[in-house]
Amino acid sequence: METALAIAFLLFIAALVVFVIDLMIPTGGILIAVTGLLGFGAVVFAFRHSPVSGYWMLIVTLACIPVMMFVLLYVWPHTPVGKRMITKPDSPGEFVWSDAAAVGDPTLLIGAMGKTETEFLPHGMVRIAENSYEAVSDSGPIDPGVLVKVTRLDVGRLVVTPVRTRSGEDVPMSSGSGLDRPISELNLDSIE
């Protein structure tokens, strides 16, 4: 009977050793499963010795689970293996999905006018000045060669809408009217 208790302790110690090895060698959870099986075996052999030994081994094994979770979640990411496995995300200021990042600050393109080079269904290419950018249409499909305006950035992508022009000119219909001026320049009284 004493051998059952000795086997239980050996299995428990082996479970702890395998868990520590799993922290150093990423196995995709295989060694965590082996740790669980070794812990289960330790409890079974402790119950074979006596019910009191079995209950104590069960309590100790269950008490190790939160400790192991703490180590996996808070300690492991700071180990050399954890640092290589977990990458740090780019900061929001540097993250831009499209090629508009080549401008430096893509927000400078908001309000810029350009022509579509491809059909937008809803994505396509737009030429602004001498550069081509990937963009998405805010108003459905757009044919190639249509004058568009960049209205905003959506998750780092340029969002464009077609601009209606006067009789084929590349001048918006609102050009020269009060519609394309900021409200502060219109000297309107308050609505209240």
Secondary structure, DSSP 8 states (H G I E B T S, - for coil): -HHHHHHHHHHHHHHHHHHHHHHHS--TTHHHHHHHHHHHHHHHHHHHH-HHHHHHHHHHHHHHHHHHHHIIIIIGGGSHHHHHHS-----TTT--SSGGGGGSSGGGGTT-EEEESS-BSSEEEEEETTEEEEEEESSS-B-TT-EEEEEEEETTEEEEEE--BSTT-SSBTTTTSGGGS-GGGTT-----
